[in-house]
Amino acid sequence: MFVIIEPKDHHSYKTIVDLFSEFIKEGVMLHYSFQDHTRATFISLKDQSNGTFGGAILLKQRVGTLHQKVGRHLSSLAPKNGEVWTCSLFLQGENHSLSQSEAFCQLFYQNLYQQLVTFGRKEKLDFLCMILEQGEYLYTEIIGSWPYVFEVHPDESRDGLFHGILSLTINPSKLHQKT
């Protein structure tokens, strides 16, 4: 369902990288956080023939560039070099009926989370610092059941974005089981 595009492979996936770049430029506040996307790793849907495009952008950044509350929360977790992996994501689609969209979105967000976990294992990460537009946050929280361990909601941040810490080691399905 997904392809991982590391910086060394950007030239081979120019069309996809350009689509991610456009997405970043359109979100003014996201552009600020991900302006140096030449160093980014992308996780993208493999098949975009049905008009659906989406995935994640991952970029290593200094803790000092993150939302202040996230930075404080990370003070004991951040590596000695002071850099952590940040992530944003999006999904854009057309040609889906409402029922297909809901089923597709659930599959997309669950599989994307698994790709992030795989990326985390490869990079030896327990968490990612998420920077999301409000709609994407809601999809990950409600549809994807992603395990956030710390959250700053859009109404609490000056830039109107969600900032949070996403666990890559907690099984999200266990978080939402009824006891």
C-alpha positions in Angstrom: 0.0 0.0 0.0 2.9 2.4 0.7 6.4 3.2 -0.6 9.1 4.7 1.6 11.1 7.4 -0.1 14.4 8.4 1.6 16.3 11.6 0.7 18.7 9.7 -1.6 15.7 8.5 -3.7 13.9 11.8 -4.1 15.0 12.0 -7.7 13.5 8.6 -8.5 10.1 9.7 -7.1 10.1 13.3 -8.3 6.3 13.4 -9.0 5.5 12.2 -5.5 8.0 14.4 -3.8 6.6 17.4 -5.7 3.1 16.6 -4.6 4.3 16.5 -1.0 6.1 19.8 -1.5 2.9 21.4 -2.8 1.0 20.1 0.2 3.6 21.6 2.5 3.5 25.0 0.7 -0.3 25.1 0.9 -0.3 24.7 4.7 1.5 28.0 5.7 2.2 26.8 9.2 3.3 23.3 8.1 5.6 25.0 5.6 7.4 26.6 8.5 7.9 23.3 10.3 8.9 21.3 7.2 10.5 23.9 4.9 13.8 21.9 4.6 12.0 18.9 3.1 15.0 18.0 0.9 16.2 16.0 4.0 12.8 14.4 4.5 11.7 10.8 4.3 8.3 10.3 2.7 5.9 7.5 3.1 3.5 7.6 0.2 0.6 5.6 -1.1 1.9 3.4 -3.9 -1.2 3.6 -6.2 -2.5 7.0 -6.9 -4.4 6.0 -10.1 -7.8 6.4 -8.4 -7.2 10.1 -7.6 -6.2 9.4 -4.0 -2.9 10.8 -2.7 -1.5 10.8 0.8 1.1 9.7 3.3 3.6 11.1 5.8 6.6 13.4 5.8 9.3 12.6 8.3 12.1 15.1 9.2 14.7 15.2 11.9 14.5 18.5 13.8 16.0 20.1 16.9 13.8 19.9 20.0 14.0 23.7 20.3 12.1 24.2 17.0 9.0 22.2 18.4 6.0 23.6 20.3 7.2 24.7 23.7 5.0 22.3 25.6 6.2 19.4 23.5 9.8 20.5 24.0 9.4 20.6 27.8 7.7 17.1 27.7 10.6 15.8 25.7 13.4 17.2 27.9 14.1 13.8 29.4 13.3 11.7 26.3 15.2 13.5 23.6 18.6 12.1 22.5 21.8 13.8 23.5 22.1 15.5 20.1 18.8 17.3 20.7 17.2 16.0 17.5 13.9 14.1 17.2 11.9 12.9 14.2 8.9 15.0 13.4 6.0 13.9 11.2 3.1 15.4 9.4 0.6 13.6 7.1 -2.3 14.1 4.8 -4.8 12.3 2.7 -6.5 13.8 -0.3 -9.0 11.8 -2.4 -11.7 11.9 -5.0 -13.9 9.4 -6.7 -15.0 7.6 -3.5 -18.5 7.3 -2.2 -19.0 8.1 1.5 -19.0 4.4 2.6 -15.9 3.6 0.5 -14.1 6.7 1.9 -14.7 5.7 5.5 -13.5 2.2 4.9 -10.5 3.4 2.9 -9.6 6.0 5.5 -9.7 3.5 8.3 -7.4 1.2 6.3 -5.2 4.1 5.2 -4.6 5.4 8.8 -4.1 1.9 10.3 -1.6 0.9 7.7 0.2 4.2 7.8 0.6 3.9 11.6 2.1 0.4 11.0 4.5 2.0 8.4 5.5 4.6 11.0 6.2 1.8 13.5 8.3 0.0 11.0 10.2 3.3 10.3 10.6 3.7 14.1 12.1 0.2 14.4 14.6 0.9 11.6 15.6 4.2 13.2 15.4 2.9 16.8 12.6 5.3 17.8 10.0 4.9 20.5 8.0 8.0 19.4 7.5 10.7 16.7 6.7 14.3 17.3 3.5 15.0 15.3 2.6 18.3 13.7 -0.8 18.1 12.1 -3.6 20.1 10.7 -6.7 19.7 12.9 -8.6 17.5 10.4 -5.7 15.1 10.1 -5.4 14.9 13.9 -9.0 14.0 14.2 -8.7 11.3 11.6 -5.7 9.7 13.4 -7.4 9.9 16.8 -11.0 8.8 15.8 -10.5 6.6 12.7 -7.0 5.4 13.2 -7.0 5.1 17.1 -3.4 6.3 17.2 -1.7 6.2 20.6 -0.7 9.8 21.4 1.0 10.1 24.8 1.1 13.9 24.9 -1.1 16.4 23.0 -1.3 20.1 22.4 -4.6 20.8 20.6 -5.0 23.4 17.9 -6.9 25.8 20.2 -4.0 25.7 22.6 -1.3 26.5 20.0 -0.6 29.8 18.3 -0.2 28.2 14.9 -3.6 26.5 15.0 -1.9 23.1 14.5 -2.0 19.9 16.6 1.3 19.1 18.2 1.8 15.8 20.0 4.0 12.8 20.8 3.0 9.6 19.1 4.1 6.3 20.7 5.5 3.8 18.3 5.6 1.1 20.9 2.0 1.0 22.3 -0.5 -1.2 20.5 -3.3 1.3 19.6 -6.0 -1.4 19.5 -5.4 -2.1 23.2 -5.9 1.5 24.1 -9.5 1.5 22.9 -10.7 -1.8 24.3 -13.5 -1.6 26.8 -12.7 -3.1 30.2 
